[in-house]
Amino acid sequence: MNARHVRVAVYSADPVTLAGLVGMLSPAAMLEVVPSGVRGADVLVVAEDPVEHELPVLRRAVAEQGALPGVLIAGPLPPAGHHAAATAGVRCLLPHREAGAARLIAEVLAARTAVATSPEGLAAGYDVSADGISLFHERELRVLRLIAEGRETAEIGAAMGYSQRTIKNILYRVQRRLELRNRAQAVAAAIRAGLI
């Protein structure tokens, strides 16, 4: 299946939220929203009540569609919620206020090809989205912006007046703090937070 025809199943207990999510995703030419009750989706989009920690809508979606890559729109979750979401195939845990059309479409497309996410990775990604700049120091953001521009470590060091070792240490601290595997995931976290 190519990225131009990603089939999306949308779930929410609230019919207004469901209609809103379908309305945001339907105009995207590369997405096809699967009608309710129809199997065969590539990606799940699930919206939980912001205070619900048991994830009943996600459980229903997985029961109907299977464990697929997905985007979960929810409030803050306890560790057991992160574990349940990761086990269900969730690739992105998105705060309700971040679920605009452009962001949601981008996350759905990214989820289709993203590798499985750990519970800790989901928690860290949610915190980045919810807290934004508070999880990144300005120097870290500058390094991540330069990486996003395609610059190499030596170029970044020269542009910032730091050694290559210092740039690598800055990246290492970001990756370790947010429990990310590599610099690409660090850049993606900053993009998801709307900082790049």
N, C-alpha and C positions, 0 to 999 in steps of 0.2 A: 504494500500500500504506500503510495507516495504521499508527501506532505500536503499535496493539494486536495486530497480527499480523506481527511481524517474524520471518522465517524465518532460523534460525541453523544453519550447518554447523560442527561441532566436530571438530577434528583434534588428535591427539597420537600419538606413536610408542609411548607407554606406555599399555597398556590400563587400568590402574588410574587414571591421571590422566584419561584419556578418560571413564571411567565417572563419576569425581568431577565433572568439568565438566558433563557431561550431567545429572547429578543436581542440580547447583546451578541450571542454567538451566531445566530441565523444569517445575518448579512455577510459574514466572512466567507468569501468565495472558496477558501481552502477547507472549510468545515462543513460537515453535514450533520445536523442534529437528528439523532435517531428518535423516532416517536416512542412515547411511553409504552413500556411492555415489550418492545421489540429488542431481541438480542442482536449481537454482532457489532457492538461499539468497539472502538479502538482505545478510547479514553473516557473516563468518568469525570463529571463535574458534580460535586456533592456540596450542598449548602446545609449546614447544621444550624440549629438555634444557637446564638452566641453563648448561652449559659449551659448548653447541653454537653455533658462530658462522656456520656455513654455511647454516643455516635450511632443512634438507631437508623438514621437515614443512610449512612455509609454501609451499615450492615445489610440493609435492604437492597441497596444498589449492588453490593458484591454478591448477595444471594441470587439476584436476577441476572446480572451480567458476568459474574466471575470476578476474580481479582485482576483488575486491569490497572495500567498506569492512570493516575488521577490527580485532580486538583480538589482539595478539600477547603471549603470556605467555612471558617469556624472562629470561635472565640479562643482564648487561651486554654490549653489542655493540660491535664496532669500527665506525668510520665506514662501511665497506663494508656492514656489516649493517644500519645505519640506512638507508642508501640503498636496499638491496634491499627492506627492509620498507616504506619509503615508496612505492617503485615498485609493490609488490604491493597497495597500497591500505590498508595498516595506518594506522589513525587514532590508536591508543593502544598504547604499549609498556608493559606492566605487569610489574613484578617478581613473581616467584612468590609471595612472602610477602604480596603485596597482593591476590591473586586470591581473595578471599572471595566468597560468593554475592551479597551486596548490591552490592558494588563491581563485580563482573563484569557483573551485569544492567544497572547504570547505564551502564557503558562500552559495552556492546553497543547499548543504546538510543541513546546519544550518537553512536556510530560510524555508525549508519544515516543520520543527517542531517548529520554533520560534514563540513566541507570537507577537501580533501586536505591532508595534513600533509607538511612538508618533512623531510628527514633530520635537520636541526638541531632542528626542533620535536619530533620523536620523542625525540631524545637529551635535550633539555631537560626534556620531560615525564617521562621515565624517571628523570632525576636528581632531579626534584622528588619523585616517588614514593619513590625509594630513600633519599634523604637527608632528606626532609621539611623540618623547620623550618630546617635549615642553609642552605637557599637563600633564605629570606625573613628579613629583619630584622623585629623586633617592630613597628616603626612601619609597615612595609609591610603586614604582616598586619592591623594595625588598620584601615588604609585599605581594604584588600580586603574585610574583614568589613563595613565600612560601605557599600561599594559593593554587596555581596551583599544588604544590607538594603534597597537601592533608594535610597540617599541620593545627592544631587547633590554636585558638587565644592564648592560654597559651604557646604553643610550639613556636609560632612566637615571642611572647614577650620575652621568655627566650633566643631564638637565637639572638635577636636583642638588648637585654638589656633594654627593655621597659616593662612597666606594660601592663596588658591586656586592661586597660582603654585607654592607649595611642594608642594601636593597633586599637581598635575600633574607636577612634577619627580619626585616619589616614584614615581608610576605609570610615567613614562617610563623611569626607571632599571630598574624591575622588568621592563618589557616588553623593553627592550634587552638586559638581562643574560640573560633566559630565551628571547630571540628569539621573542617573541610579537607579534602584530599589534595587539592592542587590549586594553582593560581587561577585557572579557568573557573573553578567553583567560587573562588573569592570574588572575581570580577562579576560573575553571575549574581552573587548575593548582593553586591553593591548596586547592580542594575535593578534587581527586584525591589530594592529599597528606594529606588528612584534617585540615587545619588550620582549615577553616571548617565 
